[in-house]
Amino acid sequence: MVIGIAKRTRTALIILVALAFVVTTLGEAQAGTFQIPPKGKKKIKIGVLDLIAGIEVSALSCNWYRKHAKERGWDLQVFDMAFNYANAQSIMENMITAGYDGIIVNWVDFKYYDQQVLKAYNKGIPVQGIACGNNVPGVISQGIAPDMAMGALSSMYLVTKLHEGDKVLVFIDPQVGNCVFRFNTAKVTFDMYRIKIAQEMHYPGKGDPSQVCYEAVRNALLADTKKEIKGVWTHWEGYGIPAARAAMDMGRKDIVVVTSDGSPNTYKELRELPTLHATSDTIWDAPNWTSHLFKNFDKIFAGQPFVDNEVWFSVPNLVTKENLPPPGYYYSPCGYKGRPADFQVK
């Protein structure tokens, strides 16, 4: 029998408590007031530290950054970590030494370069982040999706497609802060609904992440001779899509794959891959979160005082095969109404 509504309510309550914990945790680093002399007519330079610039959501975000910088007559340079966390400190040090006026970080946990964040702060260089985990001293502002909500949306959708006692595969990258939040929530959900994690697979930190995931899921399904595995949960589309392809290549159209994050390509794959069923994403908010970062820079570079350690949220949506927007559109959180895909900035 498919899992019932009463248990869903219990899990929803747990998730609300978890979200409260996230807000508390992010606020651990004490806020202060950041203020620097006005930049005047100085040519502003913005540096972007990107975890993996080759994925579509990074290209989308960085194109918006370029648009906002160009409108202001600023220079902007993107530095790609290529998923190598060891590069974070040196790239940050180079940007500080080169005299960048502001720094944006895309989804790289602050813990890997916390001393460089504080060094930038002390030199009057504001550092802002998108989905970088817990704040550390020196962070000016961070925009996040409530990661536990994203994990809840995807995992709760998955359990409604399964039965008590069913087994699932999990593929995650525990080095990424938002992965930990999402997966912790998914584990609670699976436990509440008595769904068993047959295998928890980790990205090892080297190699093409999508290919590594594909091979891991394929091998796990190859070993599943009794076809006991019924679903796959991943915290990121870069794992969800190859996991769904692996299931198809193994002839397992019965597998339900869910993931998080989104892009126009993710929507395309949701239409075309029978095994990819849902994603929880915030792609609708890309124009707003990138604009927020640059409005903060405007205030700071004008010499205005700014209360640092600001945290603000993008509301996630659950996008499924049932509510997919038409090609060229994406959904806002307000009633799932389609609107033009203005996030496709060139």
DRENDO-1510 file (C-alpha; in Angstrom, 1 decimal, always signed):
<recs>
REC; n; res; u; v; w
REC; 1; MET; +0.0; +0.0; +0.0 .
REC; 2; VAL; +1.3; +3.4; -0.9 .
REC; 3; ILE; +2.3; +5.5; +2.1 .
REC; 4; GLY; -0.6; +7.5; +3.6 .
REC; 5; ILE; -1.3; +11.2; +4.3 .
REC; 6; ALA; -1.1; +11.0; +8.2 .
REC; 7; LYS; +2.6; +10.1; +8.1 .
REC; 8; ARG; +3.2; +13.0; +5.6 .
REC; 9; THR; +1.9; +15.4; +8.2 .
REC; 10; ARG; +4.3; +14.1; +10.8 .
REC; 11; THR; +7.2; +14.5; +8.5 .
REC; 12; ALA; +6.1; +18.0; +7.6 .
REC; 13; LEU; +6.2; +18.9; +11.3 .
REC; 14; ILE; +9.7; +17.5; +11.6 .
REC; 15; ILE; +10.8; +19.5; +8.6 .
REC; 16; LEU; +9.5; +22.7; +10.1 .
REC; 17; VAL; +11.6; +22.1; +13.2 .
REC; 18; ALA; +14.6; +21.3; +10.9 .
REC; 19; LEU; +14.1; +24.6; +9.0 .
REC; 20; ALA; +14.2; +26.5; +12.3 .
REC; 21; PHE; +17.5; +24.8; +13.1 .
REC; 22; VAL; +18.9; +25.9; +9.7 .
REC; 23; VAL; +18.0; +29.5; +10.4 .
REC; 24; THR; +19.6; +29.3; +13.9 .
REC; 25; THR; +22.8; +27.7; +12.6 .
REC; 26; LEU; +23.3; +30.2; +9.8 .
REC; 27; GLY; +23.1; +32.9; +12.3 .
REC; 28; GLU; +25.9; +31.6; +14.5 .
REC; 29; ALA; +28.5; +34.1; +13.2 .
REC; 30; GLN; +27.8; +37.4; +14.9 .
REC; 31; ALA; +26.8; +40.3; +12.7 .
REC; 32; GLY; +28.5; +43.6; +12.8 .
REC; 33; THR; +28.3; +46.8; +10.7 .
REC; 34; PHE; +30.5; +46.9; +7.6 .
REC; 35; GLN; +31.3; +50.3; +6.1 .
REC; 36; ILE; +34.0; +51.5; +3.8 .
REC; 37; PRO; +34.7; +54.9; +2.2 .
REC; 38; PRO; +32.7; +55.6; -1.0 .
REC; 39; LYS; +34.3; +54.3; -4.2 .
REC; 40; GLY; +33.3; +57.4; -6.1 .
REC; 41; LYS; +34.2; +57.0; -9.8 .
REC; 42; LYS; +36.7; +54.2; -9.2 .
REC; 43; LYS; +36.4; +51.3; -11.8 .
REC; 44; ILE; +34.9; +48.5; -9.7 .
REC; 45; LYS; +36.2; +45.0; -10.1 .
REC; 46; ILE; +34.1; +42.0; -8.9 .
REC; 47; GLY; +35.5; +38.5; -8.6 .
REC; 48; VAL; +33.3; +35.4; -8.7 .
REC; 49; LEU; +34.5; +32.1; -7.1 .
REC; 50; ASP; +32.4; +29.4; -8.8 .
REC; 51; LEU; +32.4; +25.7; -7.7 .
REC; 52; ILE; +31.8; +24.4; -11.2 .
REC; 53; ALA; +31.3; +26.9; -14.0 .
REC; 54; GLY; +30.6; +24.2; -16.5 .
REC; 55; ILE; +27.1; +23.5; -15.3 .
REC; 56; GLU; +24.0; +25.3; -16.6 .
REC; 57; VAL; +22.9; +26.9; -13.4 .
REC; 58; SER; +26.4; +28.4; -13.0 .
REC; 59; ALA; +26.4; +29.8; -16.5 .
REC; 60; LEU; +23.0; +31.2; -15.8 .
REC; 61; SER; +24.0; +32.9; -12.6 .
REC; 62; CYS; +27.3; +34.2; -14.0 .
REC; 63; ASN; +25.5; +35.6; -17.0 .
REC; 64; TRP; +23.2; +37.6; -14.7 .
REC; 65; TYR; +26.3; +38.8; -12.8 .
REC; 66; ARG; +27.8; +40.0; -16.0 .
REC; 67; LYS; +24.6; +41.8; -17.0 .
REC; 68; HIS; +24.4; +43.6; -13.6 .
REC; 69; ALA; +28.1; +44.5; -13.8 .
REC; 70; LYS; +27.9; +45.8; -17.4 .
REC; 71; GLU; +24.9; +48.0; -16.5 .
REC; 72; ARG; +27.1; +49.6; -13.8 .
REC; 73; GLY; +30.2; +49.9; -15.9 .
REC; 74; TRP; +32.0; +47.4; -13.6 .
REC; 75; ASP; +34.5; +44.6; -14.5 .
REC; 76; LEU; +33.7; +41.1; -13.5 .
REC; 77; GLN; +35.9; +37.9; -13.6 .
REC; 78; VAL; +34.7; +34.4; -12.9 .
REC; 79; PHE; +37.2; +31.9; -11.4 .
REC; 80; ASP; +36.3; +28.2; -11.8 .
REC; 81; MET; +37.3; +25.8; -9.0 .
REC; 82; ALA; +36.3; +22.9; -11.2 .
REC; 83; PHE; +35.0; +21.0; -8.1 .
REC; 84; ASN; +38.5; +21.1; -6.6 .
REC; 85; TYR; +38.0; +22.5; -3.1 .
REC; 86; ALA; +41.7; +22.7; -2.6 .
REC; 87; ASN; +41.7; +25.7; -5.0 .
REC; 88; ALA; +39.4; +27.8; -2.9 .
REC; 89; GLN; +42.0; +29.4; -0.6 .
REC; 90; SER; +44.5; +30.3; -3.4 .
REC; 91; ILE; +41.8; +31.8; -5.6 .
REC; 92; MET; +40.5; +33.9; -2.8 .
REC; 93; GLU; +44.0; +35.0; -1.8 .
REC; 94; ASN; +44.7; +36.0; -5.4 .
REC; 95; MET; +41.5; +38.1; -5.6 .
REC; 96; ILE; +42.3; +39.8; -2.4 .
REC; 97; THR; +45.9; +40.5; -3.5 .
REC; 98; ALA; +44.7; +41.7; -6.9 .
REC; 99; GLY; +42.6; +44.3; -5.2 .
REC; 100; TYR; +39.1; +43.2; -6.2 .
REC; 101; ASP; +36.5; +45.5; -4.8 .
REC; 102; GLY; +33.9; +42.7; -4.1 .
REC; 103; ILE; +33.7; +38.9; -4.2 .
REC; 104; ILE; +30.7; +36.6; -4.9 .
REC; 105; VAL; +30.9; +32.9; -4.2 .
REC; 106; ASN; +28.7; +30.3; -5.8 .
REC; 107; TRP; +27.9; +27.2; -3.7 .
REC; 108; VAL; +31.3; +26.7; -2.1 .
REC; 109; ASP; +31.1; +26.1; +1.6 .
REC; 110; PHE; +32.7; +29.0; +3.5 .
REC; 111; LYS; +34.5; +26.5; +5.8 .
REC; 112; TYR; +37.1; +25.8; +3.1 .
REC; 113; TYR; +38.4; +29.4; +3.0 .
REC; 114; ASP; +37.1; +31.0; +6.2 .
REC; 115; GLN; +40.4; +32.8; +7.0 .
REC; 116; GLN; +40.4; +34.4; +3.5 .
REC; 117; VAL; +36.8; +35.6; +4.0 .
REC; 118; LEU; +37.8; +37.3; +7.3 .
REC; 119; LYS; +41.0; +38.7; +5.6 .
REC; 120; ALA; +38.8; +40.2; +2.8 .
REC; 121; TYR; +36.5; +41.7; +5.4 .
REC; 122; ASN; +39.3; +43.3; +7.3 .
REC; 123; LYS; +40.6; +44.8; +4.0 .
REC; 124; GLY; +37.2; +46.3; +3.2 .
REC; 125; ILE; +36.3; +43.7; +0.5 .
REC; 126; PRO; +32.7; +42.5; +0.9 .
REC; 127; VAL; +32.2; +38.8; +0.3 .
REC; 128; GLN; +28.7; +37.6; -0.6 .
REC; 129; GLY; +27.6; +34.0; -1.2 .
REC; 130; ILE; +24.9; +31.9; -2.8 .
REC; 131; ALA; +24.2; +28.6; -1.0 .
REC; 132; CYS; +27.6; +28.4; +0.8 .
REC; 133; GLY; +26.5; +26.6; +4.0 .
REC; 134; ASN; +27.0; +28.1; +7.4 .
REC; 135; ASN; +28.0; +31.7; +7.6 .
REC; 136; VAL; +31.5; +32.5; +9.0 .
REC; 137; PRO; +32.8; +35.8; +10.4 .
REC; 138; GLY; +33.3; +38.2; +7.6 .
REC; 139; VAL; +30.4; +37.1; +5.3 .
REC; 140; ILE; +28.5; +40.2; +4.3 .
REC; 141; SER; +25.4; +38.5; +2.8 .
REC; 142; GLN; +24.3; +35.0; +1.7 .
REC; 143; GLY; +21.3; +34.0; -0.3 .
REC; 144; ILE; +20.1; +30.4; +0.2 .
REC; 145; ALA; +17.3; +28.1; -0.6 .
REC; 146; PRO; +16.0; +26.4; +2.6 .
REC; 147; ASP; +17.9; +23.3; +1.9 .
REC; 148; MET; +16.0; +21.1; +4.3 .
REC; 149; ALA; +12.8; +22.2; +2.5 .
REC; 150; MET; +14.4; +21.2; -0.8 .
REC; 151; GLY; +15.4; +17.8; +0.6 .
REC; 152; ALA; +11.9; +17.4; +2.0 .
REC; 153; LEU; +10.1; +18.2; -1.3 .
REC; 154; SER; +12.1; +15.7; -3.3 .
REC; 155; SER; +12.2; +12.9; -0.7 .
REC; 156; MET; +8.5; +13.2; +0.2 .
REC; 157; TYR; +7.6; +13.1; -3.5 .
REC; 158; LEU; +9.7; +9.9; -3.8 .
REC; 159; VAL; +8.1; +8.1; -0.9 .
REC; 160; THR; +4.6; +8.8; -2.3 .
REC; 161; LYS; +5.7; +6.7; -5.3 .
REC; 162; LEU; +7.0; +3.8; -3.2 .
REC; 163; HIS; +5.8; +1.3; -0.6 .
REC; 164; GLU; +6.9; +0.6; +2.9 .
REC; 165; GLY; +10.0; -1.5; +2.9 .
REC; 166; ASP; +11.1; -0.5; -0.6 .
REC; 167; LYS; +14.8; +0.2; -1.1 .
REC; 168; VAL; +16.5; +3.3; -2.6 .
REC; 169; LEU; +19.9; +4.4; -3.7 .
REC; 170; VAL; +21.4; +7.7; -2.6 .
REC; 171; PHE; +24.2; +9.6; -4.3 .
REC; 172; ILE; +25.6; +12.7; -2.6 .
REC; 173; ASP; +28.6; +14.9; -2.1 .
REC; 174; PRO; +29.1; +15.3; +1.7 .
REC; 175; GLN; +31.8; +18.0; +1.0 .
REC; 176; VAL; +29.0; +20.4; +0.0 .
REC; 177; GLY; +27.2; +22.1; +2.8 .
REC; 178; ASN; +23.7; +22.2; +1.2 .
REC; 179; CYS; +24.0; +18.5; +0.4 .
REC; 180; VAL; +24.3; +17.7; +4.1 .
REC; 181; PHE; +21.2; +19.7; +5.0 .
REC; 182; ARG; +19.2; +18.2; +2.1 .
REC; 183; PHE; +20.3; +14.6; +2.8 .
REC; 184; ASN; +19.7; +14.8; +6.6 .
REC; 185; THR; +16.1; +15.7; +5.8 .
REC; 186; ALA; +15.8; +13.0; +3.2 .
REC; 187; LYS; +17.1; +10.4; +5.8 .
REC; 188; VAL; +14.4; +11.5; +8.2 .
REC; 189; THR; +11.8; +11.2; +5.6 .
REC; 190; PHE; +12.9; +7.7; +4.5 .
REC; 191; ASP; +13.0; +6.6; +8.1 .
REC; 192; MET; +9.5; +7.9; +8.9 .
REC; 193; TYR; +8.1; +6.1; +5.9 .
REC; 194; ARG; +10.2; +2.9; +6.4 .
REC; 195; ILE; +12.0; +3.2; +3.1 .
REC; 196; LYS; +15.4; +1.5; +3.3 .
REC; 197; ILE; +18.6; +3.1; +1.9 .
REC; 198; ALA; +20.2; +0.2; +0.1 .
REC; 199; GLN; +23.4; +2.0; -0.6 .
REC; 200; GLU; +24.7; +5.5; +0.2 .
REC; 201; MET; +27.2; +6.5; -2.5 .
REC; 202; HIS; +29.6; +9.5; -2.3 .
REC; 203; TYR; +31.3; +11.6; -4.9 .
REC; 204; PRO; +35.0; +11.0; -4.1 .
REC; 205; GLY; +36.2; +14.6; -4.9 .
REC; 206; LYS; +37.8; +13.8; -8.3 .
REC; 207; GLY; +36.7; +12.9; -11.8 .
REC; 208; ASP; +33.7; +14.2; -13.7 .
REC; 209; PRO; +30.9; +14.2; -11.1 .
REC; 210; SER; +28.1; +13.3; -13.4 .
REC; 211; GLN; +30.0; +10.4; -14.9 .
REC; 212; VAL; +31.1; +9.1; -11.5 .
REC; 213; CYS; +27.4; +9.1; -10.4 .
REC; 214; TYR; +26.3; +7.4; -13.6 .
REC; 215; GLU; +28.8; +4.6; -13.1 .
REC; 216; ALA; +28.1; +4.2; -9.4 .
REC; 217; VAL; +24.3; +3.9; -10.0 .
REC; 218; ARG; +24.7; +1.6; -13.0 .
REC; 219; ASN; +26.9; -0.7; -11.0 .
REC; 220; ALA; +24.5; -0.7; -8.1 .
REC; 221; LEU; +21.6; -1.6; -10.4 .
REC; 222; LEU; +23.7; -4.3; -12.1 .
REC; 223; ALA; +24.2; -5.9; -8.7 .
REC; 224; ASP; +20.5; -5.6; -7.9 .
REC; 225; THR; +19.6; -8.9; -9.5 .
REC; 226; LYS; +16.3; -9.3; -7.6 .
REC; 227; LYS; +15.2; -5.7; -8.6 .
REC; 228; GLU; +14.7; -4.7; -5.0 .
REC; 229; ILE; +15.8; -1.1; -5.6 .
REC; 230; LYS; +12.8; +1.1; -6.5 .
REC; 231; GLY; +14.2; +4.6; -6.4 .
REC; 232; VAL; +17.2; +6.9; -6.4 .
REC; 233; TRP; +17.5; +10.2; -4.4 .
REC; 234; THR; +20.3; +12.7; -5.2 .
REC; 235; HIS; +20.7; +16.2; -3.8 .
REC; 236; TRP; +21.7; +17.8; -7.2 .
REC; 237; GLU; +20.6; +17.7; -10.8 .
REC; 238; GLY; +24.1; +16.9; -11.9 .
REC; 239; TYR; +23.7; +13.6; -10.2 .
REC; 240; GLY; +20.0; +13.1; -10.7 .
REC; 241; ILE; +20.1; +13.3; -14.5 .
REC; 242; PRO; +22.9; +10.7; -14.9 .
REC; 243; ALA; +21.3; +8.5; -12.3 .
REC; 244; ALA; +18.1; +8.5; -14.4 .
REC; 245; ARG; +20.1; +7.7; -17.5 .
REC; 246; ALA; +21.8; +4.8; -15.8 .
REC; 247; ALA; +18.5; +3.4; -14.8 .
REC; 248; MET; +17.2; +3.6; -18.4 .
REC; 249; ASP; +20.4; +2.0; -19.8 .
REC; 250; MET; +19.9; -0.8; -17.4 .
REC; 251; GLY; +16.4; -1.3; -18.6 .
REC; 252; ARG; +14.9; -0.3; -15.3 .
REC; 253; LYS; +12.0; +2.0; -16.3 .
REC; 254; ASP; +10.4; +1.1; -12.9 .
REC; 255; ILE; +13.1; +3.2; -11.1 .
REC; 256; VAL; +11.9; +6.6; -9.7 .
REC; 257; VAL; +14.7; +9.2; -9.7 .
REC; 258; VAL; +14.3; +12.5; -7.9 .
REC; 259; THR; +16.8; +15.3; -7.4 .
REC; 260; SER; +17.2; +19.0; -6.5 .
REC; 261; ASP; +18.1; +22.2; -8.3 .
REC; 262; GLY; +17.0; +23.0; -11.8 .
REC; 263; SER; +17.8; +24.6; -15.2 .
REC; 264; PRO; +16.2; +24.6; -18.6 .
REC; 265; ASN; +18.1; +21.4; -19.3 .
REC; 266; THR; +16.7; +19.8; -16.2 .
REC; 267; TYR; +13.2; +20.6; -17.4 .
REC; 268; LYS; +14.0; +19.1; -20.8 .
REC; 269; GLU; +15.3; +15.9; -19.2 .
REC; 270; LEU; +12.2; +15.7; -17.0 .
REC; 271; ARG; +10.1; +15.6; -20.3 .
REC; 272; GLU; +12.3; +13.1; -22.1 .
REC; 273; LEU; +13.7; +10.7; -19.4 .
REC; 274; PRO; +11.0; +8.3; -18.2 .
REC; 275; THR; +13.0; +7.6; -15.0 .
REC; 276; LEU; +13.5; +11.2; -13.9 .
REC; 277; HIS; +10.4; +12.2; -12.1 .
REC; 278; ALA; +10.9; +15.4; -10.0 .
REC; 279; THR; +13.3; +18.1; -8.8 .
REC; 280; SER; +13.0; +20.7; -6.1 .
REC; 281; ASP; +14.5; +24.0; -7.4 .
REC; 282; THR; +14.8; +27.7; -7.1 .
REC; 283; ILE; +15.7; +28.6; -10.7 .
REC; 284; TRP; +12.7; +30.9; -11.0 .
REC; 285; ASP; +14.4; +33.3; -8.5 .
REC; 286; ALA; +17.7; +33.7; -10.4 .
REC; 287; PRO; +17.0; +37.2; -11.6 .
REC; 288; ASN; +16.1; +38.3; -8.1 .
REC; 289; TRP; +19.0; +36.7; -6.2 .
REC; 290; THR; +21.6; +38.1; -8.5 .
REC; 291; SER; +20.0; +41.5; -8.4 .
REC; 292; HIS; +20.0; +41.4; -4.6 .
REC; 293; LEU; +23.8; +40.8; -4.5 .
REC; 294; PHE; +24.5; +43.8; -6.7 .
REC; 295; LYS; +22.1; +46.1; -4.8 .
REC; 296; ASN; +24.1; +45.2; -1.7 .
REC; 297; PHE; +27.3; +46.2; -3.5 .
REC; 298; ASP; +25.7; +49.5; -4.6 .
REC; 299; LYS; +25.0; +50.4; -0.9 .
REC; 300; ILE; +28.4; +49.3; +0.3 .
REC; 301; PHE; +30.4; +51.1; -2.5 .
REC; 302; ALA; +28.4; +54.2; -1.9 .
REC; 303; GLY; +29.8; +54.3; +1.7 .
REC; 304; GLN; +26.6; +53.3; +3.4 .
REC; 305; PRO; +26.8; +51.2; +6.6 .
REC; 306; PHE; +25.7; +47.6; +6.1 .
REC; 307; VAL; +24.8; +45.1; +8.8 .
REC; 308; ASP; +26.7; +42.0; +7.7 .
REC; 309; ASN; +25.9; +38.3; +8.0 .
REC; 310; GLU; +22.6; +39.0; +6.2 .
REC; 311; VAL; +20.7; +35.8; +5.2 .
REC; 312; TRP; +17.9; +35.7; +2.7 .
REC; 313; PHE; +15.9; +32.9; +1.1 .
REC; 314; SER; +14.7; +31.8; -2.3 .
REC; 315; VAL; +11.5; +29.7; -2.1 .
REC; 316; PRO; +11.9; +26.2; -3.7 .
REC; 317; ASN; +9.3; +24.6; -6.0 .
REC; 318; LEU; +8.7; +20.9; -6.6 .
REC; 319; VAL; +8.7; +20.5; -10.4 .
REC; 320; THR; +7.4; +17.1; -11.6 .
REC; 321; LYS; +6.3; +15.5; -14.8 .
REC; 322; GLU; +2.8; +16.4; -13.9 .
REC; 323; ASN; +3.3; +20.2; -13.5 .
REC; 324; LEU; +6.1; +20.9; -16.0 .
REC; 325; PRO; +6.0; +24.3; -17.6 .
REC; 326; PRO; +5.8; +24.6; -21.4 .
REC; 327; PRO; +9.2; +24.8; -23.2 .
REC; 328; GLY; +10.7; +28.2; -22.7 .
REC; 329; TYR; +8.9; +28.8; -19.4 .
REC; 330; TYR; +9.5; +28.2; -15.7 .
REC; 331; TYR; +7.2; +28.3; -12.7 .
REC; 332; SER; +7.0; +31.0; -10.1 .
REC; 333; PRO; +6.0; +29.8; -6.6 .
REC; 334; CYS; +2.7; +31.8; -6.8 .
REC; 335; GLY; +0.2; +29.2; -7.9 .
REC; 336; TYR; +2.6; +27.6; -10.4 .
REC; 337; LYS; +1.8; +30.0; -13.1 .
REC; 338; GLY; +4.1; +30.0; -16.1 .
REC; 339; ARG; +6.1; +33.1; -17.0 .
REC; 340; PRO; +8.6; +33.8; -19.8 .
REC; 341; ALA; +12.1; +32.3; -19.3 .
REC; 342; ASP; +13.8; +35.7; -18.8 .
REC; 343; PHE; +16.5; +33.9; -16.8 .
REC; 344; GLN; +18.1; +32.8; -20.1 .
REC; 345; VAL; +20.5; +35.8; -20.2 .
REC; 346; LYS; +23.0; +35.9; -23.0 .
</recs>
